Each structure stands twice: as structure tokens, then as C-alpha cells.
């Protein structure tokens, strides 16, 4: 289930998405997850947190988000958000679930424009982004 965590705020709307979406990304996610655990040295506890759709509390957990986002081109190496690809991504996910599309797009847009979540540390920014989306979906 780790695949859902990556998609920025898909994290919090995982229930809105189906098996088709999971299948779409599953194969790549297995490889990426493994590589990112090695790179970030995330602990089993960090992974459990992510799998439970929690915003990571440790630096390693936050860096898992950044690492996965990078693998899917959602964040650039310097930590900035890759807006074009993020919206392409949102659109692709939404093809399968048109009813959530507009709300989702709006939330992503608002969080991308939110200066208060920006951070010099790309890992912290990745985690802040997820939290921002989560707050808006509540
Ligand atoms: C910006 O992000 C912060 C932290 O997540 C949040 O509290 C605030 O409501 C957001 N502001 C806007 C305009 O979305």
C-alpha cells in the first residue's frame, strides 16, 4: 500500500482511489520503496507510519516522501515542486475518479501556492505539503 503515500496528498484520499490506480503504480513503487529505504535509512517504524497514511514525524520518514516524490518527478533534486508533472499526475489519477478531480486539483494548487509550507529542507517541504493537503480535506 506504500504506493499511495507518494502522491503528495493522495496520501489522505487513498480511500477514494481504487485497485486500478494501485495496479498502475505498484510495480514501480516496489522498486522505488526499496531504493528509498536504503537511501534514507528509514526505520521500520517510519515505514509503518507512512503505510498508515500518517505524515512522517522523523527526518528519515520525511525524506522517504522526498525520495519517492523525486522518483516520480514530482519534486526536483533541489527540492522544488515540479508543478507540470504534479498536475499531469493529478489528471491521470483523476481519469479513473472524475468526481474527485476538481476538489483535488484545487487543493494541490492552494498548497503549492502556500508560502508558509515552503522549507529549505526538501524533506520537510515534502511533509509540509502532505499536511497542508490533509488539513484541507478534513
Ligand atoms: C498554508 O499552510 C498552512 C500549514 O499547513 C495552513 O495552516 C494554512 O491554512 C495554509 N494556507 C492556505 C491559504 O492554504
Backbone and ligand atoms as CSV (ligand in chain L), in Angstrom:
chain,resi,resn,atom,element,x,y,z
A,1,UNK,N,N,0.818,-1.217,0.000
A,1,UNK,CA,C,0.000,0.000,0.000
A,1,UNK,C,C,0.845,1.257,0.000
A,2,UNK,N,N,2.149,1.090,0.094
A,2,UNK,CA,C,3.003,2.267,0.213
A,2,UNK,C,C,2.841,3.195,-0.982
A,3,UNK,N,N,2.379,2.682,-2.080
A,3,UNK,CA,C,2.285,3.495,-3.286
A,3,UNK,C,C,1.474,4.773,-3.087
A,4,UNK,N,N,0.515,4.748,-2.200
A,4,UNK,CA,C,-0.341,5.926,-2.082
A,4,UNK,C,C,0.349,7.098,-1.403
A,5,UNK,N,N,1.302,6.777,-0.601
A,5,UNK,CA,C,1.933,7.816,0.185
A,5,UNK,C,C,2.618,8.861,-0.679
A,6,UNK,N,N,3.147,8.385,-1.796
A,6,UNK,CA,C,3.926,9.277,-2.607
A,6,UNK,C,C,3.166,10.449,-3.174
A,7,UNK,N,N,1.917,10.229,-3.444
A,7,UNK,CA,C,1.259,11.175,-4.323
A,7,UNK,C,C,0.857,12.408,-3.571
A,8,UNK,N,N,1.841,12.950,-2.881
A,8,UNK,CA,C,1.591,14.173,-2.178
A,8,UNK,C,C,0.312,13.988,-1.422
A,9,UNK,N,N,-0.718,14.645,-1.821
A,9,UNK,CA,C,-1.862,14.490,-0.931
A,9,UNK,C,C,-2.776,13.333,-1.288
A,10,UNK,N,N,-2.408,12.506,-2.204
A,10,UNK,CA,C,-3.210,11.293,-2.385
A,10,UNK,C,C,-3.151,10.460,-1.118
A,11,UNK,N,N,-2.087,10.715,-0.373
A,11,UNK,CA,C,-1.944,10.100,0.937
A,11,UNK,C,C,-3.261,10.064,1.698
A,12,UNK,N,N,-3.889,11.209,1.750
A,12,UNK,CA,C,-5.061,11.317,2.612
A,12,UNK,C,C,-6.350,10.949,1.914
A,13,UNK,N,N,-6.306,10.816,0.612
A,13,UNK,CA,C,-7.541,10.435,-0.063
A,13,UNK,C,C,-7.411,9.043,-0.653
A,14,UNK,N,N,-6.530,8.269,-0.075
A,14,UNK,CA,C,-6.277,6.931,-0.598
A,14,UNK,C,C,-7.564,6.127,-0.757
A,15,UNK,N,N,-8.485,6.327,0.152
A,15,UNK,CA,C,-9.720,5.544,0.077
A,15,UNK,C,C,-10.549,5.892,-1.145
A,16,UNK,N,N,-10.304,7.062,-1.689
A,16,UNK,CA,C,-11.072,7.471,-2.859
A,16,UNK,C,C,-10.574,6.784,-4.126
A,17,UNK,N,N,-9.436,6.145,-4.025
A,17,UNK,CA,C,-8.848,5.547,-5.215
A,17,UNK,C,C,-8.924,4.039,-5.151
A,18,UNK,N,N,-8.871,3.464,-6.325
A,18,UNK,CA,C,-9.206,2.054,-6.409
A,18,UNK,C,C,-8.013,1.198,-6.782
A,19,UNK,N,N,-8.317,-0.034,-6.940
A,19,UNK,CA,C,-7.326,-1.024,-7.311
A,19,UNK,C,C,-6.660,-0.692,-8.655
A,20,UNK,N,N,-7.405,-0.107,-9.581
A,20,UNK,CA,C,-6.797,0.242,-10.874
A,20,UNK,C,C,-5.628,1.186,-10.669
A,21,UNK,N,N,-5.833,2.148,-9.794
A,21,UNK,CA,C,-4.778,3.120,-9.541
A,21,UNK,C,C,-3.594,2.425,-8.893
A,22,UNK,N,N,-3.892,1.573,-7.954
A,22,UNK,CA,C,-2.820,0.845,-7.275
A,22,UNK,C,C,-2.012,0.041,-8.286
A,23,UNK,N,N,-2.700,-0.664,-9.149
A,23,UNK,CA,C,-2.016,-1.511,-10.129
A,23,UNK,C,C,-1.122,-0.681,-11.048
A,24,UNK,N,N,-1.596,0.522,-11.349
A,24,UNK,CA,C,-0.876,1.393,-12.257
A,24,UNK,C,C,0.535,1.707,-11.749
A,25,UNK,N,N,0.669,1.814,-10.448
A,25,UNK,CA,C,1.932,2.277,-9.894
A,25,UNK,C,C,2.667,1.244,-9.053
A,26,UNK,N,N,2.004,0.147,-8.813
A,26,UNK,CA,C,2.519,-0.856,-7.889
A,26,UNK,C,C,3.922,-1.327,-8.248
A,27,UNK,N,N,4.119,-1.687,-9.501
A,27,UNK,CA,C,5.388,-2.282,-9.908
A,27,UNK,C,C,6.536,-1.327,-9.648
A,28,UNK,N,N,6.360,-0.113,-10.098
A,28,UNK,CA,C,7.426,0.860,-9.903
A,28,UNK,C,C,7.628,1.157,-8.416
A,29,UNK,N,N,6.518,1.185,-7.699
A,29,UNK,CA,C,6.584,1.537,-6.285
A,29,UNK,C,C,7.410,0.555,-5.479
A,30,UNK,N,N,7.319,-0.699,-5.798
A,30,UNK,CA,C,8.099,-1.693,-5.062
A,30,UNK,C,C,9.586,-1.380,-5.155
A,31,UNK,N,N,10.036,-1.086,-6.376
A,31,UNK,CA,C,11.456,-0.788,-6.585
A,31,UNK,C,C,11.847,0.512,-5.896
A,32,UNK,N,N,10.997,1.514,-6.095
A,32,UNK,CA,C,11.306,2.829,-5.540
A,32,UNK,C,C,11.343,2.767,-4.018
A,33,UNK,N,N,10.382,2.086,-3.426
A,33,UNK,CA,C,10.321,1.983,-1.968
A,33,UNK,C,C,11.600,1.381,-1.416
A,34,UNK,N,N,12.031,0.329,-2.025
A,34,UNK,CA,C,13.230,-0.347,-1.557
A,34,UNK,C,C,14.460,0.555,-1.672
A,35,UNK,N,N,14.622,1.169,-2.842
A,35,UNK,CA,C,15.763,2.050,-3.071
A,35,UNK,C,C,15.739,3.216,-2.082
A,36,UNK,N,N,14.553,3.750,-1.803
A,36,UNK,CA,C,14.452,4.916,-0.929
A,36,UNK,C,C,14.723,4.545,0.532
A,37,UNK,N,N,14.340,3.350,0.930
A,37,UNK,CA,C,14.655,2.918,2.294
A,37,UNK,C,C,16.165,2.864,2.471
A,38,UNK,N,N,16.834,2.348,1.432
A,38,UNK,CA,C,18.303,2.293,1.500
A,38,UNK,C,C,18.893,3.694,1.567
A,39,UNK,N,N,18.384,4.566,0.713
A,39,UNK,CA,C,18.944,5.912,0.624
A,39,UNK,C,C,18.713,6.726,1.897
A,40,UNK,N,N,17.533,6.608,2.463
A,40,UNK,CA,C,17.171,7.482,3.594
A,40,UNK,C,C,17.452,6.827,4.944
A,41,UNK,N,N,17.661,5.531,4.945
A,41,UNK,CA,C,17.818,4.768,6.182
A,41,UNK,C,C,16.572,4.872,7.059
A,42,UNK,N,N,15.434,4.943,6.437
A,42,UNK,CA,C,14.183,4.974,7.191
A,42,UNK,C,C,14.037,3.662,7.973
A,43,UNK,N,N,13.523,3.777,9.185
A,43,UNK,CA,C,13.374,2.605,10.045
A,43,UNK,C,C,12.023,1.935,9.771
A,44,UNK,N,N,11.868,0.705,10.248
A,44,UNK,CA,C,10.554,0.049,10.121
A,44,UNK,C,C,9.430,0.902,10.698
A,45,UNK,N,N,9.695,1.599,11.809
A,45,UNK,CA,C,8.661,2.459,12.385
A,45,UNK,C,C,8.265,3.592,11.440
A,46,UNK,N,N,9.251,4.137,10.744
A,46,UNK,CA,C,8.954,5.199,9.768
A,46,UNK,C,C,8.040,4.670,8.677
A,47,UNK,N,N,8.342,3.460,8.221
A,47,UNK,CA,C,7.551,2.888,7.139
A,47,UNK,C,C,6.129,2.591,7.606
A,48,UNK,N,N,6.016,2.106,8.825
A,48,UNK,CA,C,4.684,1.814,9.359
A,48,UNK,C,C,3.843,3.087,9.410
A,49,UNK,N,N,4.477,4.165,9.817
A,49,UNK,CA,C,3.784,5.455,9.873
A,49,UNK,C,C,3.250,5.835,8.485
A,50,UNK,N,N,4.118,5.691,7.491
A,50,UNK,CA,C,3.718,6.024,6.121
A,50,UNK,C,C,2.588,5.126,5.639
A,51,UNK,N,N,2.704,3.854,5.952
A,51,UNK,CA,C,1.683,2.910,5.496
A,51,UNK,C,C,0.334,3.176,6.151
A,52,UNK,N,N,0.385,3.837,7.302
A,52,UNK,CA,C,-0.864,4.193,7.972
A,52,UNK,C,C,-1.343,5.588,7.587
A,53,UNK,N,N,-0.756,6.113,6.508
A,53,UNK,CA,C,-1.148,7.424,5.981
A,53,UNK,C,C,-0.927,8.534,6.972
A,54,UNK,N,N,0.083,8.382,7.822
A,54,UNK,CA,C,0.430,9.451,8.757
A,54,UNK,C,C,1.516,10.317,8.120
A,55,UNK,N,N,1.469,11.598,8.415
A,55,UNK,CA,C,2.572,12.455,7.992
A,55,UNK,C,C,3.772,12.072,8.857
A,56,UNK,N,N,4.897,11.762,8.218
A,56,UNK,CA,C,6.048,11.272,8.983
A,56,UNK,C,C,6.519,12.277,10.021
A,57,UNK,N,N,6.934,11.774,11.172
A,57,UNK,CA,C,7.395,12.643,12.245
A,57,UNK,C,C,8.923,12.714,12.317
A,58,UNK,N,N,9.602,11.714,11.778
A,58,UNK,CA,C,11.064,11.736,11.828
A,58,UNK,C,C,11.629,12.300,10.532
A,59,UNK,N,N,12.874,12.754,10.608
A,59,UNK,CA,C,13.534,13.270,9.411
A,59,UNK,C,C,13.653,12.176,8.342
A,60,UNK,N,N,13.972,10.958,8.760
A,60,UNK,CA,C,14.111,9.860,7.792
A,60,UNK,C,C,12.783,9.600,7.084
A,61,UNK,N,N,11.706,9.626,7.840
A,61,UNK,CA,C,10.375,9.406,7.256
A,61,UNK,C,C,10.031,10.506,6.263
A,62,UNK,N,N,10.344,11.738,6.629
A,62,UNK,CA,C,10.082,12.863,5.723
A,62,UNK,C,C,10.911,12.718,4.452
A,63,UNK,N,N,12.135,12.245,4.616
A,63,UNK,CA,C,12.998,12.070,3.448
A,63,UNK,C,C,12.519,10.916,2.562
A,64,UNK,N,N,11.809,9.965,3.128
A,64,UNK,CA,C,11.177,8.930,2.299
A,64,UNK,C,C,10.206,9.580,1.315
A,65,UNK,N,N,9.417,10.520,1.814
A,65,UNK,CA,C,8.469,11.212,0.937
A,65,UNK,C,C,9.208,11.944,-0.189
A,66,UNK,N,N,10.255,12.644,0.191
A,66,UNK,CA,C,11.027,13.386,-0.807
A,66,UNK,C,C,11.628,12.426,-1.831
A,67,UNK,N,N,12.210,11.346,-1.348
A,67,UNK,CA,C,12.854,10.373,-2.229
A,67,UNK,C,C,11.844,9.781,-3.218
A,68,UNK,N,N,10.672,9.447,-2.717
A,68,UNK,CA,C,9.644,8.853,-3.583
A,68,UNK,C,C,9.128,9.899,-4.565
A,69,UNK,N,N,8.910,11.103,-4.078
A,69,UNK,CA,C,8.465,12.176,-4.976
A,69,UNK,C,C,9.466,12.401,-6.112
A,70,UNK,N,N,10.746,12.352,-5.758
A,70,UNK,CA,C,11.787,12.524,-6.779
A,70,UNK,C,C,11.705,11.419,-7.833
A,71,UNK,N,N,11.508,10.212,-7.364
A,71,UNK,CA,C,11.463,9.068,-8.288
A,71,UNK,C,C,10.315,9.210,-9.282
A,72,UNK,N,N,9.243,9.875,-8.863
A,72,UNK,CA,C,8.108,10.076,-9.755
A,72,UNK,C,C,8.097,11.480,-10.372
A,73,UNK,N,N,9.238,12.161,-10.272
A,73,UNK,CA,C,9.378,13.508,-10.845
A,73,UNK,C,C,8.415,14.541,-10.289
A,74,UNK,N,N,7.946,14.331,-9.083
A,74,UNK,CA,C,7.032,15.307,-8.500
A,74,UNK,C,C,7.792,16.412,-7.773
A,75,UNK,N,N,8.991,16.077,-7.345
A,75,UNK,CA,C,9.882,17.080,-6.765
A,75,UNK,C,C,11.216,17.001,-7.499
A,76,UNK,N,N,11.819,18.155,-7.732
A,76,UNK,CA,C,13.121,18.183,-8.382
A,76,UNK,C,C,14.223,17.883,-7.361
A,77,UNK,N,N,15.418,17.643,-7.858
A,77,UNK,CA,C,16.541,17.317,-6.970
A,77,UNK,C,C,16.802,18.415,-5.942
A,78,UNK,N,N,16.555,19.658,-6.325
A,78,UNK,CA,C,16.789,20.754,-5.383
A,78,UNK,C,C,15.630,20.909,-4.385
A,79,UNK,N,N,14.621,20.068,-4.495
A,79,UNK,CA,C,13.525,20.080,-3.532
A,79,UNK,C,C,12.295,20.832,-3.989
A,80,UNK,N,N,12.437,21.629,-5.049
A,80,UNK,CA,C,11.281,22.387,-5.505
A,80,UNK,C,C,10.237,21.454,-6.114
A,81,UNK,N,N,8.989,21.910,-6.095
A,81,UNK,CA,C,7.903,21.095,-6.648
A,81,UNK,C,C,7.913,21.194,-8.169
A,82,UNK,N,N,7.730,20.077,-8.830
A,82,UNK,CA,C,7.643,20.058,-10.286
A,82,UNK,C,C,6.164,20.169,-10.678
A,83,UNK,N,N,5.718,21.414,-10.800
A,83,UNK,CA,C,4.272,21.650,-10.936
A,83,UNK,C,C,3.653,20.978,-12.155
A,84,UNK,N,N,4.338,21.053,-13.288
A,84,UNK,CA,C,3.779,20.442,-14.508
A,84,UNK,C,C,3.501,18.972,-14.292
A,85,UNK,N,N,4.484,18.285,-13.764
A,85,UNK,CA,C,4.313,16.853,-13.585
A,85,UNK,C,C,3.316,16.520,-12.483
A,86,UNK,N,N,3.261,17.364,-11.478
A,86,UNK,CA,C,2.286,17.126,-10.417
A,86,UNK,C,C,0.876,17.185,-10.998
A,87,UNK,N,N,0.617,18.199,-11.834
A,87,UNK,CA,C,-0.734,18.314,-12.374
A,87,UNK,C,C,-1.034,17.233,-13.405
A,88,UNK,N,N,-0.010,16.832,-14.152
A,88,UNK,CA,C,-0.196,15.706,-15.071
A,88,UNK,C,C,-0.611,14.462,-14.293
A,89,UNK,N,N,0.050,14.336,-13.192
A,89,UNK,CA,C,-0.181,13.205,-12.311
A,89,UNK,C,C,-1.588,13.213,-11.725
A,90,UNK,N,N,-1.976,14.375,-11.225
A,90,UNK,CA,C,-3.314,14.532,-10.664
A,90,UNK,C,C,-4.359,14.214,-11.739
A,91,UNK,N,N,-4.111,14.709,-12.951
A,91,UNK,CA,C,-5.061,14.482,-14.031
A,91,UNK,C,C,-5.166,12.996,-14.369
A,92,UNK,N,N,-4.034,12.337,-14.344
A,92,UNK,CA,C,-4.028,10.924,-14.682
A,92,UNK,C,C,-4.779,10.093,-13.642
A,93,UNK,N,N,-4.528,10.386,-12.399
A,93,UNK,CA,C,-5.250,9.691,-11.334
A,93,UNK,C,C,-6.739,9.969,-11.433
A,94,UNK,N,N,-7.038,11.186,-11.798
A,94,UNK,CA,C,-8.427,11.607,-11.783
A,94,UNK,C,C,-9.243,11.047,-12.933
A,95,UNK,N,N,-8.562,10.627,-13.990
A,95,UNK,CA,C,-9.299,9.997,-15.082
A,95,UNK,C,C,-10.120,8.827,-14.573
A,96,UNK,N,N,-9.564,8.150,-13.612
A,96,UNK,CA,C,-10.254,6.984,-13.063
A,96,UNK,C,C,-11.325,7.371,-12.042
A,97,UNK,N,N,-11.194,8.573,-11.527
A,97,UNK,CA,C,-12.129,9.007,-10.489
A,97,UNK,C,C,-12.521,10.460,-10.705
A,98,UNK,N,N,-13.275,10.704,-11.740
A,98,UNK,CA,C,-13.591,12.092,-12.126
A,98,UNK,C,C,-14.262,12.896,-11.014
A,99,UNK,N,N,-14.998,12.250,-10.138
A,99,UNK,CA,C,-15.740,13.008,-9.131
A,99,UNK,C,C,-14.828,13.726,-8.137
A,100,UNK,N,N,-13.603,13.227,-7.964
A,100,UNK,CA,C,-12.724,13.898,-7.008
A,100,UNK,C,C,-11.793,14.910,-7.676
A,101,UNK,N,N,-11.837,14.968,-8.997
A,101,UNK,CA,C,-10.823,15.708,-9.727
A,101,UNK,C,C,-10.731,17.179,-9.335
A,102,UNK,N,N,-11.846,17.885,-9.413
A,102,UNK,CA,C,-11.796,19.328,-9.222
A,102,UNK,C,C,-11.358,19.705,-7.817
A,103,UNK,N,N,-11.918,19.030,-6.844
A,103,UNK,CA,C,-11.567,19.311,-5.455
A,103,UNK,C,C,-10.073,19.079,-5.249
A,104,UNK,N,N,-9.619,18.004,-5.819
A,104,UNK,CA,C,-8.254,17.586,-5.647
A,104,UNK,C,C,-7.284,18.571,-6.268
A,105,UNK,N,N,-7.598,18.974,-7.484
A,105,UNK,CA,C,-6.766,19.920,-8.207
A,105,UNK,C,C,-6.663,21.243,-7.447
A,106,UNK,N,N,-7.797,21.686,-6.923
A,106,UNK,CA,C,-7.836,22.941,-6.178
A,106,UNK,C,C,-6.953,22.868,-4.935
A,107,UNK,N,N,-7.054,21.769,-4.239
A,107,UNK,CA,C,-6.261,21.604,-3.018
A,107,UNK,C,C,-4.766,21.613,-3.338
A,108,UNK,N,N,-4.395,20.878,-4.373
A,108,UNK,CA,C,-2.980,20.817,-4.748
A,108,UNK,C,C,-2.475,22.207,-5.119
A,109,UNK,N,N,-3.299,22.923,-5.872
A,109,UNK,CA,C,-2.934,24.275,-6.295
A,109,UNK,C,C,-2.746,25.205,-5.089
A,110,UNK,N,N,-3.694,25.148,-4.171
A,110,UNK,CA,C,-3.616,26.012,-2.992
A,110,UNK,C,C,-2.372,25.704,-2.170
A,111,UNK,N,N,-2.066,24.427,-2.037
A,111,UNK,CA,C,-0.888,24.075,-1.221
A,111,UNK,C,C,0.407,24.438,-1.935
A,112,UNK,N,N,0.432,24.316,-3.253
A,112,UNK,CA,C,1.641,24.708,-3.992
A,112,UNK,C,C,1.888,26.207,-3.876
A,113,UNK,N,N,0.814,26.976,-3.748
A,113,UNK,CA,C,0.940,28.434,-3.653
A,113,UNK,C,C,1.098,28.932,-2.227
A,114,UNK,N,N,1.128,28.009,-1.294
A,114,UNK,CA,C,1.163,28.397,0.117
A,114,UNK,C,C,2.614,28.578,0.591
A,115,UNK,N,N,2.993,29.828,0.793
A,115,UNK,CA,C,4.386,30.106,1.154
A,115,UNK,C,C,4.755,29.569,2.530
A,116,UNK,N,N,3.761,29.424,3.388
A,116,UNK,CA,C,4.107,29.040,4.755
A,116,UNK,C,C,4.520,27.564,4.862
A,117,UNK,N,N,4.305,26.772,3.818
A,117,UNK,CA,C,4.778,25.387,3.886
A,117,UNK,C,C,6.159,25.210,3.250
A,118,UNK,N,N,6.642,26.264,2.591
A,118,UNK,CA,C,7.956,26.157,1.948
A,118,UNK,C,C,9.042,25.963,2.998
A,119,UNK,N,N,10.065,25.218,2.640
A,119,UNK,CA,C,11.174,24.979,3.570
A,119,UNK,C,C,12.437,24.708,2.780
A,120,UNK,N,N,13.561,25.157,3.310
A,120,UNK,CA,C,14.834,24.913,2.627
A,120,UNK,C,C,15.155,23.428,2.550
A,121,UNK,N,N,14.676,22.692,3.522
A,121,UNK,CA,C,14.917,21.259,3.561
A,121,UNK,C,C,13.837,20.555,2.729
A,122,UNK,N,N,14.257,19.902,1.633
A,122,UNK,CA,C,13.277,19.278,0.735
A,122,UNK,C,C,12.426,18.211,1.423
A,123,UNK,N,N,12.988,17.563,2.432
A,123,UNK,CA,C,12.239,16.529,3.146
A,123,UNK,C,C,11.117,17.161,3.967
A,124,UNK,N,N,11.442,18.268,4.619
A,124,UNK,CA,C,10.451,18.968,5.433
A,124,UNK,C,C,9.351,19.532,4.536
A,125,UNK,N,N,9.754,20.076,3.394
A,125,UNK,CA,C,8.767,20.599,2.452
A,125,UNK,C,C,7.802,19.485,1.994
A,126,UNK,N,N,8.351,18.318,1.691
A,126,UNK,CA,C,7.506,17.195,1.255
A,126,UNK,C,C,6.469,16.854,2.322
A,127,UNK,N,N,6.907,16.838,3.566
A,127,UNK,CA,C,5.985,16.504,4.662
A,127,UNK,C,C,4.974,17.627,4.895
A,128,UNK,N,N,5.430,18.865,4.819
A,128,UNK,CA,C,4.519,20.002,4.987
A,128,UNK,C,C,3.423,20.000,3.928
A,129,UNK,N,N,3.827,19.615,2.727
A,129,UNK,CA,C,2.859,19.592,1.629
A,129,UNK,C,C,1.736,18.604,1.924
A,130,UNK,N,N,2.124,17.433,2.360
A,130,UNK,CA,C,1.114,16.427,2.677
A,130,UNK,C,C,0.195,16.926,3.789
A,131,UNK,N,N,0.797,17.559,4.805
A,131,UNK,CA,C,-0.009,18.051,5.908
A,131,UNK,C,C,-0.984,19.129,5.436
A,132,UNK,N,N,-0.515,19.984,4.550
A,132,UNK,CA,C,-1.373,21.044,4.013
A,132,UNK,C,C,-2.599,20.448,3.313
A,133,UNK,N,N,-2.369,19.446,2.496
A,133,UNK,CA,C,-3.477,18.796,1.789
A,133,UNK,C,C,-4.443,18.142,2.764
A,134,UNK,N,N,-3.854,17.528,3.752
A,134,UNK,CA,C,-4.656,16.810,4.732
A,134,UNK,C,C,-5.602,17.752,5.462
A,135,UNK,N,N,-5.057,18.915,5.828
A,135,UNK,CA,C,-5.876,19.904,6.532
A,135,UNK,C,C,-7.062,20.343,5.681
A,136,UNK,N,N,-6.813,20.470,4.378
A,136,UNK,CA,C,-7.877,20.962,3.502
A,136,UNK,C,C,-8.946,19.906,3.222
A,137,UNK,N,N,-8.552,18.657,3.348
A,137,UNK,CA,C,-9.524,17.603,3.093
A,137,UNK,C,C,-10.382,17.287,4.321
A,138,UNK,N,N,-9.951,17.763,5.463
A,138,UNK,CA,C,-10.699,17.471,6.694
A,138,UNK,C,C,-12.075,18.099,6.667
L,1,LIG,C1,C,-0.960,27.153,4.395
L,1,LIG,O1,O,-0.438,26.046,5.097
L,1,LIG,C2,C,-0.631,26.084,6.496
L,1,LIG,C3,C,0.095,24.901,7.103
L,1,LIG,O2,O,-0.340,23.675,6.567
L,1,LIG,C4,C,-2.124,26.082,6.787
L,1,LIG,O3,O,-2.351,26.144,8.183
L,1,LIG,C5,C,-2.791,27.257,6.109
L,1,LIG,O4,O,-4.186,27.171,6.285
L,1,LIG,C6,C,-2.463,27.251,4.612
L,1,LIG,N1,N,-2.984,28.468,3.995
L,1,LIG,C7,C,-3.693,28.454,2.856
L,1,LIG,C8,C,-4.116,29.780,2.324
L,1,LIG,O5,O,-3.983,27.439,2.271
